[in-house]
């Protein structure tokens, strides 16, 4: 009789299991979900318009960008080799020289004189030997930088890490909702003013871009995670520091035709199209980076959008992940 009662009790308990809160995943915070105005109206950001209503369900999100220490643990356990650490295929790119096909990646190179801001090639350079362990080239290192965001990661690298971690890349809508931290219709993740009371709230570019960075925020390149205040959901560096990969394909017209109705859990378009590079498939980047400036790129606004070739990596691009699991206990 007692055994039957105990068995029935645990069967009943199992039936209510989905209603019980999950244990907080390490290093993650719960994003409650809700409805918000997605996009932004700002000069040069026509690809983030029109602003439209979106609703997302709740999810867990990494409090910070994935760090060098976390990525190193993944590499140690799996033996994974990133895209930037591999030589470029001679079959795939026969037009390149042997030197150009050597393993490497793209790094920021500040010009020694003012340059037109219409040509980004003036401040980007291909660097042989640049990879996640050597973000600015073979002479650079991440030694002593365990808590800095990992950079020089392509889409494939991010997907491999996500699979190992049991997580996934957020959608653009999830990322933007989380970045806003519960604030509605604010230009920045912390509110209305870029530097409230004269305090800089994110790692961005100060000075004359791209020639002179005054480093008023204390960091010339990426900063350690949690160097600046968290937003309303307890997330750090949702503006500036490094760009972050998100799930959606990039299209400059992704929001075109969206009316007053609320879109629920959007996954983005089915394909990519960037009129600036029509034949290059791209995913959306969010959040801006330490190179963003109001003179050139103010896409550290939560509604701002960037984009990137799936096979490209740079020293100002990283990521954070989300996890689908029950909410925490009240």
C-alpha positions as CSV (number, residue, x, y, z in Angstrom):
1,X,0.0,0.0,0.0
2,X,2.7,2.5,1.0
3,X,4.9,1.5,-2.0
4,X,1.9,2.1,-4.3
5,X,1.3,5.5,-2.8
6,X,4.9,6.5,-3.1
7,X,4.9,5.4,-6.8
8,X,1.8,7.4,-7.6
9,X,3.2,10.4,-5.8
10,X,6.4,10.5,-7.9
11,X,4.4,9.8,-11.1
12,X,2.2,12.8,-10.3
13,X,5.3,14.9,-9.5
14,X,6.8,14.0,-12.9
15,X,3.7,15.2,-14.6
16,X,4.2,18.6,-13.1
17,X,7.9,18.7,-13.9
18,X,7.6,21.2,-16.8
19,X,6.0,23.7,-14.3
20,X,9.0,23.7,-12.1
21,X,11.7,26.3,-12.6
22,X,15.1,25.3,-13.9
23,X,18.3,25.8,-12.1
24,X,20.1,28.9,-13.3
25,X,22.7,28.0,-16.0
26,X,26.1,29.2,-15.1
27,X,27.0,32.6,-16.5
28,X,23.5,33.2,-17.9
29,X,20.6,35.4,-17.1
30,X,16.9,35.0,-17.7
31,X,15.4,37.2,-20.3
32,X,11.6,37.3,-19.6
33,X,10.4,37.9,-23.1
34,X,7.8,40.4,-24.2
35,X,6.8,42.8,-26.8
36,X,8.9,45.7,-28.1
37,X,9.5,48.2,-31.0
38,X,12.3,46.7,-33.1
39,X,14.6,48.7,-35.3
40,X,15.7,52.4,-35.2
41,X,15.2,55.6,-37.2
42,X,18.6,57.2,-37.6
43,X,20.7,58.5,-40.4
44,X,22.4,55.8,-42.4
45,X,20.3,53.0,-40.8
46,X,17.7,52.5,-43.4
47,X,18.2,48.7,-43.1
48,X,16.8,48.9,-39.6
49,X,13.5,50.4,-40.8
50,X,10.6,50.6,-40.5
51,X,10.4,50.2,-36.7
52,X,7.8,47.5,-36.1
53,X,6.3,45.6,-33.2
54,X,7.8,42.2,-32.2
55,X,7.1,39.7,-29.4
56,X,9.6,37.1,-28.2
57,X,9.3,34.3,-25.7
58,X,11.6,34.1,-22.7
59,X,15.1,32.5,-22.8
60,X,18.4,32.4,-21.0
61,X,21.3,34.5,-22.4
62,X,25.0,34.6,-21.6
63,X,25.7,37.6,-19.3
64,X,28.8,38.4,-21.3
65,X,30.4,37.8,-24.6
66,X,32.1,34.4,-24.8
67,X,35.6,34.9,-23.4
68,X,39.0,33.7,-24.4
69,X,39.1,31.4,-21.4
70,X,35.7,29.8,-22.4
71,X,36.7,29.4,-26.0
72,X,40.1,27.9,-25.0
73,X,38.3,25.3,-22.9
74,X,36.2,24.3,-25.9
75,X,39.3,24.0,-28.1
76,X,41.2,22.0,-25.5
77,X,38.3,19.5,-25.1
78,X,37.5,19.1,-28.8
79,X,40.7,19.9,-30.7
80,X,38.7,22.4,-32.8
81,X,40.7,24.5,-35.4
82,X,39.1,27.8,-36.3
83,X,38.7,29.1,-39.9
84,X,41.5,31.7,-39.4
85,X,44.0,29.0,-38.4
86,X,43.6,27.2,-41.8
87,X,45.2,28.0,-45.1
88,X,42.9,29.1,-47.8
89,X,42.2,26.4,-50.4
90,X,44.1,26.8,-53.7
91,X,41.2,25.0,-55.5
92,X,38.6,27.4,-54.1
93,X,40.7,30.6,-54.6
94,X,43.1,29.9,-57.5
95,X,43.5,33.7,-58.2
96,X,45.3,34.2,-54.8
97,X,49.1,33.9,-54.4
98,X,50.6,31.4,-52.1
99,X,51.3,34.1,-49.5
100,X,47.7,35.4,-49.8
101,X,46.4,31.8,-49.1
102,X,48.3,31.5,-45.8
103,X,46.2,31.3,-42.6
104,X,45.2,34.7,-41.3
105,X,42.4,37.1,-40.8
106,X,41.3,40.8,-40.9
107,X,42.6,43.3,-38.4
108,X,42.1,47.0,-37.8
109,X,45.0,49.2,-39.0
110,X,44.7,52.8,-38.1
111,X,45.9,55.0,-41.0
112,X,48.6,57.6,-40.4
113,X,46.5,60.4,-42.0
114,X,42.9,61.4,-42.4
115,X,41.1,59.2,-45.0
116,X,37.7,59.3,-46.6
117,X,35.1,57.4,-44.5
118,X,33.5,56.0,-47.7
119,X,36.1,53.3,-48.1
120,X,36.6,50.9,-45.2
121,X,39.5,49.3,-46.9
122,X,41.5,52.3,-45.7
123,X,41.6,50.9,-42.1
124,X,41.3,47.2,-42.6
125,X,44.1,44.8,-43.5
126,X,44.6,41.1,-44.1
127,X,47.1,39.8,-41.6
128,X,48.8,36.5,-42.0
129,X,48.9,34.7,-38.6
130,X,45.9,36.6,-37.1
131,X,43.5,34.3,-35.3
132,X,41.7,34.0,-32.0
133,X,45.0,33.3,-30.1
134,X,46.7,36.2,-31.9
135,X,43.9,38.7,-32.5
136,X,46.0,41.5,-34.1
137,X,48.6,39.2,-35.8
138,X,51.3,36.7,-34.9
139,X,53.1,39.1,-32.5
140,X,50.0,39.7,-30.5
141,X,48.7,37.3,-27.8
142,X,45.8,36.7,-25.4
143,X,48.1,35.8,-22.6
144,X,46.7,37.4,-19.4
145,X,43.4,38.1,-21.3
146,X,41.2,35.2,-20.2
147,X,38.3,37.5,-19.4
148,X,38.4,39.4,-22.8
149,X,35.9,38.5,-25.5
150,X,37.1,35.9,-28.0
151,X,37.4,37.4,-31.5
152,X,38.5,36.3,-34.9
153,X,35.7,33.8,-35.1
154,X,33.6,33.0,-38.2
155,X,30.0,31.7,-38.4
156,X,31.2,28.1,-38.5
157,X,33.4,28.6,-35.4
158,X,30.4,30.1,-33.5
159,X,28.2,27.2,-34.5
160,X,30.8,24.6,-33.4
161,X,31.1,26.3,-30.0
162,X,27.4,26.5,-29.6
163,X,26.9,22.8,-30.3
164,X,29.6,21.9,-27.7
165,X,28.1,24.2,-25.1
166,X,24.5,23.0,-25.6
167,X,23.3,26.4,-26.6
168,X,22.4,28.3,-29.7
169,X,22.9,31.6,-31.4
170,X,20.2,34.2,-30.6
171,X,17.9,35.5,-33.3
172,X,18.2,39.2,-34.1
173,X,14.9,39.9,-32.4
174,X,15.9,38.0,-29.2
175,X,19.2,39.8,-29.1
176,X,17.7,43.3,-29.6
177,X,15.0,42.7,-27.0
178,X,17.6,41.5,-24.5
179,X,19.9,44.5,-25.3
180,X,17.1,47.0,-24.5
181,X,17.0,45.6,-21.0
182,X,13.3,46.4,-20.5
183,X,13.6,50.0,-21.8
184,X,11.1,51.0,-24.4
185,X,12.0,53.3,-27.4
186,X,15.4,54.4,-26.0
187,X,18.3,55.1,-28.3
188,X,20.9,53.4,-26.0
189,X,20.8,50.2,-23.9
190,X,21.1,52.4,-20.8
191,X,18.7,55.2,-21.7
192,X,18.5,58.5,-23.6
193,X,22.0,60.0,-23.3
194,X,25.1,58.6,-24.8
195,X,27.2,59.7,-21.8
196,X,24.9,60.4,-18.8
197,X,26.5,62.9,-16.5
198,X,29.6,62.7,-18.6
199,X,30.1,59.0,-17.9
200,X,31.0,56.7,-20.8
201,X,28.8,53.6,-20.7
202,X,30.4,51.5,-23.4
203,X,33.7,50.7,-25.1
204,X,33.5,52.7,-28.3
205,X,35.9,55.0,-30.4
206,X,36.6,58.5,-29.1
207,X,38.5,61.0,-31.1
208,X,38.8,61.4,-34.9
209,X,37.9,58.1,-36.6
210,X,39.9,56.1,-37.8
211,X,43.1,58.1,-37.2
212,X,43.1,59.1,-33.6
213,X,41.5,57.3,-30.7
214,X,41.8,59.4,-27.5
215,X,40.9,56.3,-25.5
216,X,38.7,58.4,-23.1
217,X,36.9,55.2,-22.1
218,X,40.2,53.5,-21.1
219,X,40.4,51.0,-24.0
220,X,42.0,51.2,-27.4
221,X,40.8,47.8,-28.5
222,X,38.5,45.3,-26.8
223,X,37.9,45.6,-23.1
224,X,37.6,42.8,-20.5
225,X,33.9,41.7,-20.1
226,X,32.0,43.5,-17.4
227,X,34.2,46.6,-17.7
228,X,31.0,48.7,-18.1
229,X,27.6,48.7,-16.3
230,X,25.1,45.9,-17.1
231,X,21.8,46.8,-18.7
232,X,18.4,46.2,-17.0
233,X,18.5,42.5,-17.6
234,X,22.0,42.1,-16.2
235,X,23.7,41.8,-19.5
236,X,27.1,43.3,-20.2
237,X,28.5,45.0,-23.3
238,X,25.3,44.9,-25.3
239,X,26.7,48.1,-26.9
240,X,30.3,48.5,-28.1
241,X,33.3,46.3,-27.2
242,X,32.9,43.7,-30.0
243,X,30.2,43.0,-32.6
244,X,28.2,39.8,-32.0
245,X,26.9,37.2,-34.5
246,X,23.2,36.5,-34.5
247,X,21.1,33.9,-36.3
248,X,19.3,35.9,-39.0
249,X,20.4,36.1,-42.6
250,X,21.2,39.7,-43.5
251,X,19.0,41.6,-45.9
252,X,18.9,45.4,-46.2
253,X,15.2,45.1,-46.8
254,X,14.4,42.6,-44.0
255,X,11.9,44.8,-42.3
256,X,10.2,46.1,-45.5
257,X,6.5,45.6,-45.6
258,X,6.1,44.9,-41.8
259,X,3.0,46.7,-40.7
260,X,1.3,47.4,-37.4
261,X,0.6,43.8,-36.6
262,X,2.9,42.1,-34.0
263,X,5.4,39.6,-35.4
264,X,6.0,36.7,-32.9
265,X,9.4,35.1,-32.5
266,X,10.7,36.1,-36.0
267,X,13.6,34.1,-37.4
268,X,14.5,36.5,-40.1
269,X,14.5,36.1,-43.9
270,X,15.1,32.8,-45.7
271,X,18.1,34.1,-47.6
272,X,20.7,36.9,-47.6
273,X,21.1,39.9,-49.9
274,X,23.4,42.8,-49.4
275,X,23.2,45.3,-52.3
276,X,26.8,46.4,-51.6
277,X,28.0,42.8,-52.1
278,X,25.2,40.9,-53.9
279,X,26.9,37.6,-54.2
280,X,28.2,37.3,-50.6
281,X,25.9,35.4,-48.1
282,X,25.9,37.3,-44.7
283,X,24.5,37.0,-41.2
284,X,23.5,39.9,-39.1
285,X,25.9,41.4,-36.5
286,X,24.5,43.4,-33.5
287,X,25.8,45.7,-30.8
288,X,28.7,47.7,-32.5
289,X,32.3,47.5,-31.3
290,X,35.2,49.5,-29.9
291,X,35.5,51.0,-33.4
292,X,32.0,52.5,-33.5
293,X,31.9,56.3,-33.5
294,X,29.2,58.8,-34.1
295,X,31.4,60.1,-37.0
296,X,31.2,56.8,-38.9
297,X,29.2,54.0,-37.2
298,X,26.8,54.6,-34.4
299,X,25.4,51.1,-34.6
300,X,26.0,50.5,-30.9
301,X,22.3,51.5,-30.7
302,X,20.2,48.4,-29.9
303,X,18.3,48.8,-33.1
304,X,21.4,49.2,-35.3
305,X,22.4,46.4,-37.6
306,X,25.7,45.2,-39.1
307,X,26.5,42.2,-41.3
308,X,29.3,39.9,-42.1
309,X,30.4,37.2,-44.6
310,X,30.1,33.8,-43.0
311,X,33.7,33.0,-43.7
312,X,35.2,36.2,-42.4
313,X,36.5,37.1,-39.0
314,X,38.0,40.3,-37.5
315,X,39.5,41.5,-34.3
316,X,36.3,43.3,-33.3
317,X,33.8,40.5,-33.8
318,X,32.7,37.9,-31.2
319,X,29.5,36.4,-29.9
320,X,27.3,35.3,-27.0
321,X,24.7,32.5,-26.9
322,X,21.3,31.7,-25.6
323,X,19.6,28.6,-24.1
324,X,16.1,27.3,-24.2
325,X,15.1,26.1,-20.8
326,X,12.4,26.8,-18.1
327,X,12.5,30.1,-16.3
328,X,14.0,30.6,-12.9
329,X,12.0,30.4,-9.6
330,X,10.3,33.6,-8.6
